[in-house]
Amino acid sequence: MLGINVTNKTSLMRYLALPQPEDKVQCMYIWIDGSGENLRAKTRTVETVPKDPKSGIGRSGLNLPIWNFDGSSTGQAEGKNSDVMLHPVALFNDPFRGGSNKLVLCETCGHDGGPLPSNKRRTCQQVMEQAKEFKPWFGIEQEYTMLDTDGHPFGWPKNGFPGPQGPYYTGVGARNVYGRDVVESHYRACMYAGVKIAGTNAEVMPAQWEFQVGPCEGIDMGDHLWLGRFLLHRVAEDFGVAVSFDPKPMPGDWNGAGAHTNFSTLQMRQPEGMKAIIEGIERLGKRHAAHIRAYDPHGGADNKRRLTGLHETSSIDDFSYGVAHRGCSIRIPRQCSDDGCGYLEDRRPASNCDPYCVTEMLVRTVCLNESG
């Protein structure tokens, strides 16, 4: 599975095995760049093991201080005023360095503390606070595609195509699945880090996989999914494999990739919650166009290639819902229909969506009953 530019990992382990001073902790700061879908990271040393991601904000000498980077190199600032500030917001264990070392998810802000345009977390957190009495729960099914370093789907013939879709979904065996080593390594890395990973499976197109994160309440959904994406990129890097979250990586008769979002409120989860589920779906239908614009980083342009009405999708122009129907905009799971309560699945978000945008829109529409 090794790509042509992969270094010797055995040599790396010799150095990672060296004793680390107790008063030195490596903290990798992670943030979303100006594209709204790519991640960046860099590391600094702190002198104590951080417990609270916000423990050092605005106070020099404490761990996890506000840091900065060159925003002109990430599409987030101009060269004449290039410093972008990193505000720590969530803390995870580091599965690559181990020990007391940490991964630090950050918001990107200007020098005045205000969020950059690519920072969707700030408004999401504000909306979650407004709706906290609804106790909104989320679970996102993150689909992705593995690629060789040349951009070709991993495991596909270089001068042709694999057999038609059919045997690959939840498949087993070397002729049906490609890249399981990456998947299993990513799963364990998420568990070690503290990401609320719930499961994984091979998807319909060969070299396409999915991992699920949740249930998460409020802002945690976006934090944990973004960290899960970072870990996936980082694990795949070790195997010399690239990961794509493009919603339609291969044109033609191949499934696209989504981020199906399971959503519920406390009322939906309680007995006779189906009434609240239907009411929520009806509100979603009235704001279909607004949700489509929020469900990929390019205002719906990415999803237009995926939501065609084929390959287990609804048409991007139409809103629909049904029980156990994977060709609808919103699916009510069969078990929830039988129980009379539970959750709904919004099948419209693209695989490269910003989960902060998706969860914020669901809460605005369903819980806060916003219109327009």
Phi and psi in degrees as a GROMACS rama.xvg file:
@    title "Ramachandran Plot"
@    xaxis  label "Phi"
@    yaxis  label "Psi"
@TYPE xy
-81.9671  132.313  LEU-2
-78.5469  174.542  GLY-3
-72.6689  -19.5329  ILE-4
-108.481  19.8538  ASN-5
-82.1439  132.821  VAL-6
-86.0151  174.673  THR-7
-79.6592  108.063  ASN-8
-71.9903  -23.7197  LYS-9
-63.4563  -39.8153  THR-10
-63.9583  -40.3124  SER-11
-58.6772  -42.0683  LEU-12
-61.9042  -29.6197  MET-13
-59.487  -38.2025  ARG-14
-83.0028  -36.8078  TYR-15
-66.0563  -22.728  LEU-16
-81.2526  -8.4188  ALA-17
-64.6758  142.988  LEU-18
-59.2321  140.075  PRO-19
-107.938  128.155  GLN-20
-55.3509  141.546  PRO-21
-64.9637  -25.9152  GLU-22
-97.0673  18.8446  ASP-23
-130.166  118.847  LYS-24
-124.518  131.012  VAL-25
-88.3148  125.086  GLN-26
-120.636  116.861  CYS-27
-92.2525  114.174  MET-28
-82.5609  131.895  TYR-29
-124.873  136.13  ILE-30
-149.078  163.893  TRP-31
-89.9084  131.532  ILE-32
-87.5837  -170.352  ASP-33
-65.943  -17.1954  GLY-34
-70.7756  -21.065  SER-35
79.3362  1.78261  GLY-36
-139.624  -15.5986  GLU-37
-98.7184  153.216  ASN-38
-111.519  148.606  LEU-39
-127.638  162.451  ARG-40
-159.421  149.122  ALA-41
-153.363  161.035  LYS-42
-117.444  144.463  THR-43
-134.252  161.737  ARG-44
-99.6052  133.595  THR-45
-119.766  164.748  VAL-46
-99.6215  -8.14288  GLU-47
-136.374  157.945  THR-48
-71.7274  117.787  VAL-49
-69.8139  140.23  PRO-50
-112.127  -31.9846  LYS-51
-125.33  123.819  ASP-52
-60.4735  -23.0443  PRO-53
-102.019  11.4985  LYS-54
-64.8949  -22.9559  SER-55
-112.9  6.8299  GLY-56
-62.1333  123.961  ILE-57
75.4259  6.96698  GLY-58
-130.028  106.319  ARG-59
-66.4901  147.062  SER-60
94.6208  -18.3787  GLY-61
-91.9583  165.662  LEU-62
-72.8661  159.91  ASN-63
50.328  57.9982  LEU-64
-74.6668  165.325  PRO-65
-61.2784  137.946  ILE-66
-124.379  -178.284  TRP-67
-145.529  167.47  ASN-68
-151.057  172.271  PHE-69
-83.5168  95.7595  ASP-70
-68.2989  -17.8356  GLY-71
-70.6234  -15.7848  SER-72
-99.1525  0.960301  SER-73
-125.67  11.6994  THR-74
73.8396  27.381  GLY-75
-125.969  2.88313  GLN-76
-165.679  165.207  ALA-77
-93.2039  154.82  GLU-78
-59.4216  -31.2641  GLY-79
-75.8659  -11.2859  LYS-80
-151.689  68.9786  ASN-81
-94.5399  -10.6369  SER-82
-72.2865  121.873  ASP-83
-112.699  136.686  VAL-84
-93.4914  140.038  MET-85
-105.985  114.966  LEU-86
-103.703  112.401  HIS-87
-61.4577  136.503  PRO-88
-131.736  -22.0052  VAL-89
-149.905  145.103  ALA-90
-123.857  134.742  LEU-91
-137.368  156.994  PHE-92
-71.477  148.258  ASN-93
-95.9376  108.865  ASP-94
-78.0087  -9.53452  PRO-95
-91.3184  -38.6393  PHE-96
-99.1967  -21.8408  ARG-97
66.6055  -164.637  GLY-98
60.2557  -139.624  GLY-99
-91.0251  4.51239  SER-100
-69.9094  151.74  ASN-101
-130.692  155.568  LYS-102
-105.53  134.084  LEU-103
-124.237  108.34  VAL-104
-78.583  135.823  LEU-105
-128.441  151.688  CYS-106
-88.8909  150.342  GLU-107
-101.425  129.67  THR-108
-137.513  158.077  CYS-109
-77.8048  177.752  GLY-110
-64.3679  -20.6547  HIS-111
-87.2324  -0.00943322  ASP-112
90.4064  -7.63482  GLY-113
-76.3908  149.842  GLY-114
-70.467  143.93  PRO-115
-72.2476  162.441  LEU-116
-56.595  -30.8564  PRO-117
-81.4088  -5.75773  SER-118
-92.2369  95.8086  ASN-119
-91.065  -5.20499  LYS-120
-68.8183  -37.3587  ARG-121
-59.228  -50.4653  ARG-122
-69.8584  -33.1448  THR-123
-60.2682  -45.0561  CYS-124
-63.4678  -39.1683  GLN-125
-62.8915  -42.301  GLN-126
-67.3994  -40.7075  VAL-127
-62.7295  -34.672  MET-128
-67.0528  -39.7979  GLU-129
-63.3762  -31.6066  GLN-130
-107.152  17.7909  ALA-131
-62.5827  -27.0726  LYS-132
-68.674  -18.6407  GLU-133
-78.7875  -14.2505  PHE-134
48.6003  61.706  LYS-135
-70.0529  125.334  PRO-136
-108.404  145.084  TRP-137
-135.131  153.473  PHE-138
-146.353  126.73  GLY-139
-115.308  133.327  ILE-140
-98.0689  98.6729  GLU-141
-88.326  107.72  GLN-142
-90.4731  150.978  GLU-143
-158.089  166.969  TYR-144
-126.891  133.545  THR-145
-85.7893  138.383  MET-146
-125.97  149.145  LEU-147
-69.8094  168.063  ASP-148
-64.6856  -15.2788  THR-149
-88.2623  3.66155  ASP-150
87.2271  -1.17317  GLY-151
-85.2804  141.672  HIS-152
-52.5976  135.556  PRO-153
-63.0979  128.237  PHE-154
87.4955  -9.46165  GLY-155
-76.6245  149.275  TRP-156
-58.3384  138.9  PRO-157
-69.412  -26.4374  LYS-158
-120.122  30.3637  ASN-159
-172.119  -154.151  GLY-160
-134.12  154.434  PHE-161
-72.6163  175.23  PRO-162
-64.2019  165.082  GLY-163
-57.4767  157.933  PRO-164
-60.5507  147.739  GLN-165
155.314  -58.8831  GLY-166
-87.1372  -1.52053  PRO-167
-89.6069  -35.2472  TYR-168
-61.1301  123.556  TYR-169
52.5602  28.4583  THR-170
-72.8757  164.458  GLY-171
-137.049  140.197  VAL-172
108.915  150.09  GLY-173
-64.5202  -20.43  ALA-174
-86.7474  -10.3389  ARG-175
-116.262  -23.7318  ASN-176
-132.187  143.822  VAL-177
-128.48  128.275  TYR-178
93.7432  21.9555  GLY-179
-61.7625  -30.2559  ARG-180
-57.0639  -40.7104  ASP-181
-64.2064  -44.0428  VAL-182
-61.5888  -47.8562  VAL-183
-67.2382  -38.3649  GLU-184
-65.5344  -41.4979  SER-185
-63.699  -40.6796  HIS-186
-57.5969  -50.0316  TYR-187
-66.3387  -37.4428  ARG-188
-61.9996  -40.4823  ALA-189
-64.058  -44.3386  CYS-190
-62.2102  -43.7987  MET-191
-64.015  -41.4307  TYR-192
-68.1942  -27.767  ALA-193
103.183  9.61996  GLY-194
-71.2159  137.089  VAL-195
-80.3306  61.9674  LYS-196
-74.4841  135.301  ILE-197
-109.667  -19.1725  ALA-198
170.011  -179.149  GLY-199
-159.359  157.381  THR-200
-163.218  155.542  ASN-201
-70.5107  144.801  ALA-202
-103.305  -172.46  GLU-203
-69.2541  -40.6977  VAL-204
-86.5107  136.405  MET-205
-61.0891  139.906  PRO-206
79.0262  3.44108  ALA-207
-104.154  134.211  GLN-208
-133.832  173.827  TRP-209
-143.865  139.773  GLU-210
-125.013  147.851  PHE-211
-110.549  138.131  GLN-212
-123.921  130.659  VAL-213
137.137  -178.933  GLY-214
-71.8632  141.636  PRO-215
-127.054  144.582  CYS-216
-102.024  132.929  GLU-217
61.4095  -133.561  GLY-218
-65.0889  -21.87  ILE-219
-59.015  -27.5749  ASP-220
-62.084  -49.3334  MET-221
-65.0483  -42.2884  GLY-222
-60.0974  -47.3221  ASP-223
-73.0099  -34.4428  HIS-224
-70.6933  -42.4467  LEU-225
-61.6636  -39.0074  TRP-226
-69.2806  -36.3059  LEU-227
-62.0716  -38.0283  GLY-228
-65.6684  -44.3329  ARG-229
-58.0764  -47.1929  PHE-230
-61.1603  -37.4501  LEU-231
-63.8806  -47.9404  LEU-232
-58.4759  -43.0605  HIS-233
-70.4409  -39.8215  ARG-234
-65.9123  -45.8456  VAL-235
-61.2982  -34.4206  ALA-236
-56.4968  -41.2453  GLU-237
-64.162  -25.4443  ASP-238
-97.1246  2.42247  PHE-239
70.2941  28.284  GLY-240
-118.517  143.535  VAL-241
-99.7457  154.497  ALA-242
-119.63  133.256  VAL-243
-117.072  133.755  SER-244
-105.111  18.9795  PHE-245
-61.8692  133.676  ASP-246
-68.4572  -19.3829  PRO-247
-144.53  74.0943  LYS-248
-68.6479  -27.1418  PRO-249
-125.638  117.658  MET-250
-67.8972  162.187  PRO-251
99.7  -156.045  GLY-252
-83.8282  58.1585  ASP-253
-132.173  141.97  TRP-254
-63.5885  146.369  ASN-255
-83.5933  -168.142  GLY-256
-128.817  132.32  ALA-257
-124.163  -176.131  GLY-258
-135.032  64.9286  ALA-259
-52.6424  128.984  HIS-260
-114.687  115.682  THR-261
-88.1781  133.43  ASN-262
-141.687  139.794  PHE-263
-153.45  156.906  SER-264
-110.195  169.578  THR-265
-56.9026  -41.421  LEU-266
-63.8055  -37.8303  GLN-267
-65.0438  -33.014  MET-268
-81.6333  -15.6168  ARG-269
-84.6249  163.784  GLN-270
-50.8669  139.407  PRO-271
63.5006  26.4857  GLU-272
-73.5722  -7.0381  GLY-273
-60.552  -32.6083  MET-274
-60.2189  -43.0102  LYS-275
-67.859  -34.6385  ALA-276
-63.2369  -47.8448  ILE-277
-63.7408  -41.541  ILE-278
-61.1812  -41.1577  GLU-279
-64.0924  -41.7006  GLY-280
-63.8517  -40.1713  ILE-281
-64.1662  -36.5473  GLU-282
-66.4324  -39.2708  ARG-283
-62.2189  -38.7615  LEU-284
-62.4921  -33.6951  GLY-285
-72.5584  -18.3564  LYS-286
-120.072  31.3808  ARG-287
-55.7809  -47.1117  HIS-288
-63.7576  -40.3742  ALA-289
-64.295  -38.9723  ALA-290
-67.6606  -41.0373  HIS-291
-58.9008  -40.9304  ILE-292
-64.0435  -29.8034  ARG-293
-90.5781  -6.9744  ALA-294
-95.3364  4.86055  TYR-295
-151.045  163.2  ASP-296
-69.1909  -7.6951  PRO-297
-120.43  34.7865  HIS-298
66.7155  22.449  GLY-299
107.956  -11.3035  GLY-300
-64.5639  -37.9139  ALA-301
-68.4954  -43.4667  ASP-302
-68.5064  -22.8706  ASN-303
-61.5859  -31.7724  LYS-304
-73.0566  -20.8038  ARG-305
-101.968  -44.6069  ARG-306
-85.2899  79.7589  LEU-307
-107.387  -7.78678  THR-308
92.1111  -4.79968  GLY-309
-111.296  170.869  LEU-310
52.9882  49.8579  HIS-311
62.4354  38.5507  GLU-312
-131.392  159.924  THR-313
-91.297  166.472  SER-314
-72.1837  141.621  SER-315
-63.5826  -22.6019  ILE-316
-88.216  -12.4324  ASP-317
-119.423  150.633  ASP-318
-114.38  134.586  PHE-319
-152.602  161.684  SER-320
-149.113  158.618  TYR-321
-171.974  165.19  GLY-322
-82.6306  123.925  VAL-323
60.322  21.7111  ALA-324
-102.794  108.994  HIS-325
-84.2207  2.11359  ARG-326
-100.616  11.0877  GLY-327
-102.553  163.751  CYS-328
-65.6682  -44.1906  SER-329
-123.405  127.157  ILE-330
-107.279  131.132  ARG-331
-95.4463  114.983  ILE-332
-58.2456  144.843  PRO-333
-55.7281  -42.4648  ARG-334
-63.0796  -37.8682  GLN-335
-66.6867  -39.0916  CYS-336
-61.757  -42.7482  SER-337
-67.2181  -38.0944  ASP-338
-79.0723  -21.9707  ASP-339
80.2864  13.6868  GLY-340
-164.824  172.989  CYS-341
137.553  -113.678  GLY-342
-153.696  171.299  TYR-343
-117.843  156.577  LEU-344
-116.024  114.738  GLU-345
-87.3717  112.239  ASP-346
-93.6972  6.31071  ARG-347
-84.6804  -33.3731  ARG-348
-56.2652  137.128  PRO-349
-77.0575  159.446  ALA-350
-62.8381  -25.5619  SER-351
-98.9357  18.838  ASN-352
-64.6073  159.9  CYS-353
-91.8013  114.868  ASP-354
-62.5878  -24.0597  PRO-355
-63.6348  -42.1116  TYR-356
-65.7334  -43.8505  CYS-357
-63.8582  -50.2441  VAL-358
-68.7332  -35.8264  THR-359
-62.0632  -44.6675  GLU-360
-63.8311  -41.4652  MET-361
-60.7449  -42.9505  LEU-362
-70.2721  -42.1761  VAL-363
-57.9835  -43.4536  ARG-364
-77.6929  -49.5443  THR-365
-81.9213  -45.5024  VAL-366
-87.2354  -47.6715  CYS-367
-89.9035  -6.34148  LEU-368
55.9915  42.2841  ASN-369
-75.0173  155.173  GLU-370
-130.237  173.342  SER-371
